[in-house]
Amino acid sequence: MGQLENDNLENDNLENENNENLENLDSVAVQEANVHKKYNFLFDFFVGNNENPSVLYSKKRVYGVILSVCAVFLLFVCRLVDWQLINNNYYMTRAASANTYFLRTDAVRGEIFDCDGVCLAVNKFMYRAVINRLNVPDEKENELIAKVVDFIMKLGNDWQSSLPIFINENNEFVFKENQELQIKNLRKNLKISENARANDCIELLAKKFKCENFNYKDKYSVCSVKYGNYKLGITSKAAPLTVCDDINKNTMIILSEGASKMPGINISTVVKREYLNSKLAPHIIGFTGVINNEEYEKYKEKDYNLDSKIGKSGVEAAFESELHGHSGTNVIQLSRDGNVLKSKQKVARQPGKSIFLTLSSRLQNIANESLARNISIARNTGASDCRSGAVVLLKISDFSVLAAATYPSFDLDLYMNDKNYYNEISNDKSLPLFNRAFIGTFAPGSIFKPLVACAALEEGVITDQEIINCNGAFNFYPKYTLHCMGVHGNTNLKKAMAKSCNVYFAELGRRLGATTLANYAKKFGLGVKTGIEVSESEGVLTTPEHSKLIHAPWYNAMSSQAAIGQANTAVSPLQLAAYTATLASGNRYKTHILNKVTDYTQEHDIRNYESELIESQVISEENLKIIREDMREVVLNGTASDFRNFRVPIAAKTGTAQNKGSDHTTFICFAPYENPEIAIAVVVANGIRGSISKNVARDLLNAYFS
């Protein structure tokens, strides 16, 4: 009984438990039914009204679709955050770039001064007529260009065409002379035949620039202005068109006042190089010009453009990296209708550095005047073929160039700005553009003899007291006689130097040989470049190797000829000055024209020149002392005795070099004798008389020691 009750009790509990489970299942079913009812529209939307329960009630599919949709929306939100918050400046810049233009401002070149701060090459600001294309309708632009060009020319301005073409007296288009490269580039740019005529080029340009219906003069004006800007890569609507680079003040005023009647015309300032005292040292200062294709390829990575000005010669070219400034950039932002919204400077232009030279304007001016005057005297007193010469004055302590004059010379300002003058001197047979002081080479004559004496003493082939007899001729070589200027009898070194005895030095040359002579010459700065920053020649020394190089026969007698400064030997006045300074000091330094580099305002030094020693103690001080004493004897009792009572004691050597015409006259000296400060070398081509070259040196000595 008890057992039965227990079994019934267990059955009742089991039934109750089952009932509870059924209630729980019913509850789950109800929840699932509610879920289905709640998301039924999603099922219907994505999978349709499918009666298959496995599709209709698939939780995974529902949740997958929901997650996909959420992911897409999240991606859009992230992208918007990136655009609006994180990189908003970047995207705003890109959005504005279609209406933003970058315009370059020209670099300002550094200026050049002499050692005392006297201006030699400076910047002059001039007026430029330009057309602001933003204010001119496209269809009116060409008409305005033609009108402005005509107006500018009528007001007396020298309008320069950018085309290698001009209109002749028959109103025909023809190519300009001596502009082969420009003509070639024009044809290349137009992709036209190499034999195309000027008229063909104009017609193609007119078609390109849409001015075919203009008359020939206006067509020429439009093509020239637009081609000039096109060559410079100026194609942006925001970039102004340059019509004329240098308009006079009257034109500037009229154009400025009439701007309201000709909308789009503006006046801007531009920097032009100006050479003050343009006759002073044109060969040394040099000049600038528009960069050519070859130069552009070399400098295009260094902030140069197709319209950049670059040094072409002299100091302007030698110190291009210091003188060249850096251009700036202005940013112009336009509205959709082309109006200027904002204009600001993005990159400020940086002017070039200023260069101070070792040159003294005062001494240079005296050198110029003296050289010209004494050459004129020589020409009027027997040397009718005397037409040229040069003089160089060096400071012995560091071999800096204080003066370096060349005759004939030229006017640098006229050369740059006057076509007739340019053509005249370019074709002048006397070669005024040739820098005789640094590049010209001449037979030195007897001023070579101190070098020969140095080599002979140093090599031990003679002593200063050894006697050589001079009977007026040197006859050592068969079939060759070298004549002397006199009969000097028994002669030691001092007498031979004072009287400039050819026989004595011809014998020294025979003993030394030309190769040994040449080696010593190079130690003293002859036959090698001196190191000056501007262009210079290397010169030539008489050696068997040189004769072989020029396919000329070599004779042993040429060693003796070389010893008196003849044969093939030809050196520059600059080398002769360096050689003289080396005799005076015993050391040879690199010659130089640079004094210092400063900022553009000249207020802060950037670097000062540091002397560079090339040869230390070229020969023994004992032998140098002998040579200096012998050069002093030249002044006291020799061929330069007219300097015996000069205000400052000097040491010197005179020379005469044989030539096809009248003989060259040469002269070297250093002063003061005891504590030398300066060295001078003078060469007057075809000057005959030694007094001509000595007079030039005298004028410089007086000027320096005054």
Salt bridges, closest charged atoms under 4 A:
ASP82 OD2 - ARG79 NH1 3.10
ASP106 OD1 - ARG104 NH1 3.35
ASP106 OD2 - ARG128 NH1 3.99
ASP138 OD1 - LYS237 NZ 2.60
GLU141 OE1 - ARG133 NE 2.82
GLU141 OE2 - LYS226 NZ 2.89
ASP150 OD2 - LYS154 NZ 3.13
ASP200 OD1 - ARG197 NH2 3.40
GLU203 OE2 - LYS219 NZ 3.29
ASP245 OD1 - ARG128 NE 2.68
ASP246 OD2 - LYS272 NZ 3.65
GLU295 OE1 - LYS312 NZ 2.74
GLU297 OE1 - LYS300 NZ 3.13
ASP303 OD2 - HIS326 ND1 3.37
ASP307 OD1 - ARG104 NH2 2.81
GLU316 OE1 - ARG109 NE 2.96
GLU316 OE2 - ARG273 NE 2.88
GLU320 OE1 - ARG109 NH2 2.67
GLU320 OE2 - HIS324 ND1 3.93
GLU322 OE2 - ARG607 NH2 2.98
ASP398 OD2 - HIS592 NE2 3.49
GLU466 OE2 - ARG511 NH1 3.01
GLU507 OE2 - ARG510 NH2 2.69
GLU507 OE2 - ARG511 NE 2.82
ASP605 OD1 - LYS596 NZ 3.50
GLU612 OE1 - LYS590 NZ 3.14
GLU615 OE1 - LYS523 NZ 3.73
GLU621 OE2 - ARG628 NH1 2.69
GLU629 OE2 - LYS625 NZ 2.67
ASP630 OD1 - LYS494 NZ 3.31
ASP642 OD2 - LYS694 NZ 3.24
ASP642 OD2 - ARG698 NH2 3.84
ASP699 OD2 - ARG373 NH2 2.62
